[in-house]
Amino acid sequence: MAQASRPRPTACLALADGSLFYGQGFGAIGETVAELCFNTAMTGYQEIMTDPSYAGQVITFTFPHVGNVGVNAEDDETAEPVAAGMVVKWDPTEPSNWRAGEHLSTWLARRGRIAIGGVDTRRLTRAIRQQGAPHVALAHDPSGEFDAAALVARARGFAGLEGMDLARDVSCRQSYRWDEMRWAWPDGYKRQEAARHKVVAIDYGAKRNILRCLASAGCEVTVMPATATAEEVLAQSPDGVFLSNGPGDPAATGDYAVPMIRGVLDKGLPLFGICLGHQMLALALGGKTVKMNHGHHGANHPVKEIGTGKVEITSMNHGFAVDGQSLPDGVVETHVSLFDGSNCGIRLEGRPVFSVQHHPEASPGPQDSFYLFERFAASMAR
């Protein structure tokens, strides 16, 4: 029996080492260059694609069923997708979920994001783990005409994320108030109308669900741009300051973020940081950050709280990490990854100042670590 012919490829993923992966394109038509990372989450692809921490990255999803629940207006973590592109094993099927409002492919095309299906994502993931996060060029052309050599050259020409300050690009341009709380059945998102604490949240690329978690913990939230100075932050008379997640090299963002954080620390205010905010705090306290081989991206990462021995399953998304060996006296390591022993949390002795590398707001992922928002609120109450 003759085998059915495979459809002509309409997308190509080119790695800087010359490797080529062909498949079926969907979403937007065009080309993009970025760093390639893999994400192991089994759900939440819409939240992942709209997470500002993925600026400058194409995501390959290790879970093959991507697109099966469609997309909806409520699950965006920021106004537009930030990840440069998407790589999946199987082409998206028709959505099958009562909340779906749109097909993933239509959503990506409307938002200008390129995707490729039919790729051996297991092979791609192994390559990333062994060789580190590669630079790639991703192209989608319905005609199937690709200049492979030119795509490889574009991948090799990508500058990479080291030394790049991307937080400035994804941050808000002006301050605003936030009062929407976490989604809850059956009413969806409610508003915070009885806030007990006034918080300034520094937006290095903040996810909306982080802001919702702060509101749900009883906070009146004022979001300020990544470049806000200590004087501008303190002029809001906050009870506490929050440092958000975000993309890029923390050392580059630290050029303007570290002086602000040190100015806030000098006033003795409670301070809480997540992801890039965790790395910013570590730099402000005298620690160092390093580029990881392939980073942590997923919703199943075990993290141990050293003081209690408790293990939490967490969401993570970072390609840089705090060097736990670089922390000065008075800065205590509080959490570690059980995957590779890397630092996942710190606190300043004797002060209500702490941060974690993982994402306690989840979205997507488990909510084991939500108590950290309540801990921050309790520190302001004291």
Secondary structure per residue as TSV (DSSP state, phi and psi in degrees):
chain	resnum	aa	ss	phi	psi
A	1	M	-	360.0	132.9
A	2	A	-	-70.7	137.2
A	3	Q	-	-77.1	144.6
A	4	A	-	-65.9	134.2
A	5	S	-	-69.9	142.0
A	6	R	-	-78.3	144.3
A	7	P	-	-64.1	149.8
A	8	R	-	-63.9	133.5
A	9	P	-	-60.4	140.2
A	10	T	-	-120.1	8.7
A	11	A	E	-148.6	153.2
A	12	C	E	-141.7	133.5
A	13	L	E	-111.6	117.3
A	14	A	E	-111.0	127.2
A	15	L	E	-94.8	155.2
A	16	A	T	-64.1	-21.3
A	17	D	T	-82.9	3.1
A	18	G	S	98.0	-7.5
A	19	S	-	-67.2	142.1
A	20	L	E	-126.6	134.3
A	21	F	E	-124.1	122.0
A	22	Y	E	-106.4	149.5
A	23	G	E	-168.0	-162.6
A	24	Q	E	-99.0	124.3
A	25	G	E	-81.5	148.9
A	26	F	E	-148.6	171.7
A	27	G	E	78.8	-145.6
A	28	A	S	-73.7	156.7
A	29	I	-	-99.0	137.8
A	30	G	E	144.7	-159.1
A	31	E	E	-134.2	153.2
A	32	T	E	-150.0	153.3
A	33	V	E	-122.8	145.5
A	34	A	E	-170.8	179.3
A	35	E	E	-87.3	144.4
A	36	L	E	-102.8	129.6
A	37	C	E	-131.7	162.3
A	38	F	E	-114.3	147.1
A	39	N	E	-122.9	131.8
A	40	T	-	-97.8	5.3
A	41	A	-	-65.2	144.4
A	42	M	S	-93.6	-2.0
A	43	T	S	-155.0	170.7
A	44	G	-	84.1	28.1
A	45	Y	H	-62.6	-30.8
A	46	Q	H	-66.6	-45.1
A	47	E	H	-62.2	-38.5
A	48	I	H	-66.3	-45.9
A	49	M	H	-65.5	-25.1
A	50	T	T	-101.9	11.4
A	51	D	-	-81.5	117.8
A	52	P	G	-60.3	-18.3
A	53	S	G	-64.2	-15.7
A	54	Y	G	-93.0	13.1
A	55	A	B	-57.4	134.8
A	56	G	T	80.2	13.0
A	57	Q	E	-132.0	143.7
A	58	V	E	-98.6	137.3
A	59	I	E	-108.8	127.4
A	60	T	E	-101.6	126.0
A	61	F	E	-93.1	124.7
A	62	T	S	-76.4	-22.3
A	63	F	S	-83.2	127.4
A	64	P	S	-74.2	-27.9
A	65	H	-	-85.9	79.9
A	66	V	-	-109.5	127.4
A	67	G	S	105.6	-7.1
A	68	N	T	-73.3	-17.1
A	69	V	T	-108.2	8.8
A	70	G	-	66.7	-159.3
A	71	V	B	-134.7	161.8
A	72	N	-	-146.7	167.4
A	73	A	T	-72.7	-15.5
A	74	E	T	-92.0	-19.0
A	75	D	-	-97.6	3.3
A	76	D	-	-67.3	135.0
A	77	E	S	-90.3	-12.4
A	78	T	S	-152.8	174.8
A	79	A	S	-62.8	-34.7
A	80	E	S	-134.4	154.5
A	81	P	-	-57.6	142.1
A	82	V	-	-110.3	-35.8
A	83	A	B	-57.2	142.9
A	84	A	S	-73.5	-28.6
A	85	G	E	-171.9	176.8
A	86	M	E	-136.1	137.6
A	87	V	E	-124.7	126.9
A	88	V	-	-135.3	160.5
A	89	K	S	-73.7	-51.7
A	90	W	S	-113.8	145.0
A	91	D	-	-60.3	142.5
A	92	P	-	-59.5	137.2
A	93	T	-	-90.1	177.8
A	94	E	-	-63.6	139.5
A	95	P	-	-65.9	146.9
A	96	S	-	-137.1	76.9
A	97	N	-	-159.0	138.7
A	98	W	T	-66.6	-19.7
A	99	R	T	-90.4	-8.4
A	100	A	-	-64.1	134.0
A	101	G	-	-117.8	-10.6
A	102	E	B	-162.1	153.0
A	103	H	-	-74.5	143.7
A	104	L	H	-57.8	-44.0
A	105	S	H	-62.4	-41.7
A	106	T	H	-64.0	-42.8
A	107	W	H	-61.1	-45.1
A	108	L	H	-64.3	-42.8
A	109	A	H	-63.1	-43.4
A	110	R	H	-66.1	-28.9
A	111	R	H	-95.9	2.1
A	112	G	T	74.8	32.1
A	113	R	-	-115.8	134.4
A	114	I	E	-92.0	143.2
A	115	A	E	-141.0	154.9
A	116	I	E	-135.5	133.2
A	117	G	E	-116.0	167.3
A	118	G	S	81.8	19.4
A	119	V	-	-97.3	145.1
A	120	D	-	-75.7	85.0
A	121	T	H	-68.9	-24.3
A	122	R	H	-65.9	-44.9
A	123	R	H	-63.0	-42.2
A	124	L	H	-63.6	-41.9
A	125	T	H	-65.1	-41.6
A	126	R	H	-60.2	-41.0
A	127	A	H	-63.4	-40.7
A	128	I	H	-64.4	-43.9
A	129	R	H	-62.9	-38.3
A	130	Q	H	-81.1	-37.2
A	131	Q	H	-108.5	-9.7
A	132	G	-	94.4	167.7
A	133	A	S	-66.8	113.7
A	134	P	-	-83.8	162.4
A	135	H	E	-88.6	137.8
A	136	V	E	-137.4	160.0
A	137	A	E	-121.5	132.1
A	138	L	E	-119.4	126.8
A	139	A	E	-128.5	141.0
A	140	H	E	-128.2	118.9
A	141	D	-	-141.6	113.2
A	142	P	T	-56.7	-22.8
A	143	S	T	-75.3	-18.2
A	144	G	-	75.9	14.8
A	145	E	-	-94.5	115.5
A	146	F	-	-130.7	137.8
A	147	D	-	-94.9	91.8
A	148	A	H	-59.3	-42.6
A	149	A	H	-62.5	-39.2
A	150	A	H	-68.2	-37.0
A	151	L	H	-66.0	-42.7
A	152	V	H	-61.3	-41.1
A	153	A	H	-63.5	-38.6
A	154	R	H	-64.6	-40.8
A	155	A	H	-62.3	-42.6
A	156	R	H	-68.3	-24.4
A	157	G	H	-85.0	-6.3
A	158	F	-	-67.5	132.9
A	159	A	-	-71.6	-22.2
A	160	G	-	88.0	172.2
A	161	L	S	-91.9	-18.5
A	162	E	T	-64.3	129.4
A	163	G	T	83.9	-0.8
A	164	M	-	-95.5	126.2
A	165	D	-	-93.9	96.4
A	166	L	-	-95.5	-15.1
A	167	A	H	-60.3	-39.3
A	168	R	H	-60.7	-33.3
A	169	D	H	-73.3	-34.8
A	170	V	H	-99.7	-7.3
A	171	S	S	-71.9	158.5
A	172	C	-	-64.6	157.3
A	173	R	S	-93.0	-21.7
A	174	Q	S	-146.5	161.3
A	175	S	-	-70.2	152.5
A	176	Y	E	-154.4	162.1
A	177	R	E	-95.0	149.0
A	178	W	E	-132.9	128.5
A	179	D	-	-135.0	5.1
A	180	E	E	-74.7	134.0
A	181	M	E	-100.8	178.6
A	182	R	E	-61.9	151.1
A	183	W	E	-66.5	134.8
A	184	A	E	-145.0	138.4
A	185	W	T	-72.5	139.0
A	186	P	T	-101.5	4.6
A	187	D	T	-92.6	-7.6
A	188	G	E	76.2	-132.4
A	189	Y	E	-90.8	121.3
A	190	K	E	-101.5	169.6
A	191	R	E	-102.4	144.8
A	192	Q	-	-79.1	116.2
A	193	E	-	-119.0	3.5
A	194	A	S	-140.0	51.4
A	195	A	-	-64.7	141.8
A	196	R	-	-109.2	-17.3
A	197	H	E	-134.0	141.0
A	198	K	E	-100.7	117.5
A	199	V	E	-121.1	136.4
A	200	V	E	-99.5	123.4
A	201	A	E	-105.7	119.9
A	202	I	E	-84.6	124.2
A	203	D	E	-94.8	95.3
A	204	Y	S	-90.8	3.6
A	205	G	S	135.8	45.1
A	206	A	-	-66.7	135.5
A	207	K	-	-78.7	144.3
A	208	R	H	-61.4	-34.0
A	209	N	H	-70.6	-23.1
A	210	I	H	-65.2	-46.0
A	211	L	H	-63.8	-37.6
A	212	R	H	-63.8	-39.5
A	213	C	H	-65.7	-38.5
A	214	L	H	-62.6	-44.3
A	215	A	H	-63.4	-40.7
A	216	S	H	-67.5	-23.5
A	217	A	T	-85.3	8.5
A	218	G	T	93.9	23.7
A	219	C	E	-105.3	139.4
A	220	E	E	-90.0	115.6
A	221	V	E	-106.1	126.6
A	222	T	E	-111.6	117.4
A	223	V	E	-91.1	131.7
A	224	M	E	-125.4	152.2
A	225	P	E	-61.0	158.2
A	226	A	T	-58.3	-30.0
A	227	T	T	-88.8	7.0
A	228	A	-	-57.8	141.3
A	229	T	-	-89.2	166.0
A	230	A	H	-59.9	-38.8
A	231	E	H	-63.0	-41.5
A	232	E	H	-67.2	-38.6
A	233	V	H	-66.9	-48.1
A	234	L	H	-68.6	-23.1
A	235	A	T	-65.6	-18.4
A	236	Q	T	-80.7	-5.8
A	237	S	-	52.3	53.8
A	238	P	-	-77.6	156.1
A	239	D	S	-82.8	-22.1
A	240	G	E	-162.1	163.5
A	241	V	E	-126.0	135.4
A	242	F	E	-114.5	138.1
A	243	L	E	-111.9	120.8
A	244	S	-	-85.8	174.9
A	245	N	-	-69.1	174.1
A	246	G	-	170.0	173.6
A	247	P	-	-99.0	177.3
A	248	G	S	85.7	-172.4
A	249	D	-	-84.5	118.7
A	250	P	H	-59.7	-31.6
A	251	A	H	-64.3	-35.1
A	252	A	H	-71.0	-44.7
A	253	T	H	-65.6	-30.4
A	254	G	H	-62.3	-19.3
A	255	D	H	-55.0	-38.6
A	256	Y	H	-110.1	-21.9
A	257	A	H	-78.4	-37.8
A	258	V	H	-62.0	-45.9
A	259	P	H	-59.5	-37.9
A	260	M	H	-63.5	-46.2
A	261	I	H	-63.5	-41.4
A	262	R	H	-64.3	-35.9
A	263	G	H	-64.4	-38.1
A	264	V	H	-69.6	-41.7
A	265	L	H	-60.9	-36.3
A	266	D	H	-62.3	-24.0
A	267	K	T	-88.3	-4.8
A	268	G	T	76.7	17.7
A	269	L	-	-76.9	148.5
A	270	P	-	-58.4	142.4
A	271	L	E	-144.1	136.9
A	272	F	E	-136.7	131.3
A	273	G	E	-128.2	150.5
A	274	I	E	-130.8	133.9
A	275	C	T	60.9	-113.9
A	276	L	H	-60.5	-34.6
A	277	G	H	-61.1	-35.8
A	278	H	H	-63.1	-44.7
A	279	Q	H	-67.4	-36.6
A	280	M	H	-63.5	-42.4
A	281	L	H	-63.2	-43.4
A	282	A	H	-60.1	-42.5
A	283	L	H	-63.9	-40.9
A	284	A	H	-65.0	-28.2
A	285	L	T	-91.0	0.0
A	286	G	T	106.6	5.4
A	287	G	-	-86.3	-176.7
A	288	K	-	-130.1	159.8
A	289	T	E	-120.6	156.3
A	290	V	E	-135.2	152.4
A	291	K	E	-79.7	131.9
A	292	M	E	-87.8	161.3
A	293	N	E	-61.3	-53.9
A	294	H	E	-137.5	4.3
A	295	G	E	71.5	-175.4
A	296	H	E	-121.3	119.9
A	297	H	E	-143.2	108.0
A	298	G	E	166.6	-176.9
A	299	A	E	-122.4	24.4
A	300	N	E	-138.4	35.7
A	301	H	E	-93.7	119.2
A	302	P	E	-78.3	128.7
A	303	V	E	-126.1	133.0
A	304	K	E	-103.0	127.8
A	305	E	E	-83.1	114.8
A	306	I	T	-62.5	-40.5
A	307	G	T	-65.3	-34.3
A	308	T	T	-107.5	-18.0
A	309	G	-	79.2	0.6
A	310	K	-	-71.1	137.9
A	311	V	E	-107.1	128.2
A	312	E	E	-114.4	141.7
A	313	I	E	-92.0	127.1
A	314	T	E	-130.5	163.2
A	315	S	E	-92.3	141.0
A	316	M	E	-138.5	152.5
A	317	N	E	-161.4	89.1
A	318	H	E	-158.4	144.5
A	319	G	E	-110.3	-5.9
A	320	F	E	-119.8	158.3
A	321	A	E	-143.2	155.8
A	322	V	E	-74.5	132.8
A	323	D	-	-79.3	105.2
A	324	G	G	-60.2	-27.3
A	325	Q	G	-75.5	-12.8
A	326	S	G	-93.3	-4.5
A	327	L	-	-69.3	131.4
A	328	P	-	-77.6	171.6
A	329	D	T	-57.6	139.7
A	330	G	T	93.5	-12.0
A	331	V	E	-108.8	116.8
A	332	V	E	-104.1	133.2
A	333	E	E	-75.6	125.4
A	334	T	E	-109.1	-27.5
A	335	H	E	-137.3	146.9
A	336	V	E	-136.6	150.5
A	337	S	E	-75.4	133.9
A	338	L	T	-86.3	-1.7
A	339	F	T	-79.7	-46.4
A	340	D	T	-138.9	5.4
A	341	G	-	78.0	5.8
A	342	S	-	-71.0	157.9
A	343	N	E	-67.0	137.1
A	344	C	E	-133.0	9.0
A	345	G	E	-177.9	149.5
A	346	I	E	-143.3	162.5
A	347	R	E	-146.4	155.0
A	348	L	E	-96.1	121.5
A	349	E	T	-57.6	132.6
A	350	G	T	75.5	6.5
A	351	R	S	-133.6	151.2
A	352	P	S	-81.5	59.8
A	353	V	E	-129.8	119.1
A	354	F	E	-156.2	164.6
A	355	S	E	-158.9	160.1
A	356	V	E	-136.5	151.7
A	357	Q	S	-79.6	-33.4
A	358	H	S	-79.6	176.8
A	359	H	B	-110.2	95.2
A	360	P	T	-67.8	-14.7
A	361	E	T	-81.6	-9.1
A	362	A	-	58.2	-127.3
A	363	S	S	57.1	66.5
A	364	P	S	-95.1	168.1
A	365	G	S	126.5	-176.8
A	366	P	-	-74.6	159.2
A	367	Q	-	-112.6	28.7
A	368	D	T	-58.1	-29.1
A	369	S	T	-103.9	13.5
A	370	F	T	-59.5	-26.0
A	371	Y	H	-56.1	-21.1
A	372	L	H	-65.3	-33.9
A	373	F	H	-66.3	-38.8
A	374	E	H	-68.7	-33.9
A	375	R	H	-64.6	-40.8
A	376	F	H	-63.4	-43.8
A	377	A	H	-62.8	-39.2
A	378	A	H	-65.6	-36.1
A	379	S	H	-66.6	-33.3
A	380	M	H	-73.2	-35.3
A	381	A	H	-63.9	-33.5
A	382	R	-	-73.6	360.0
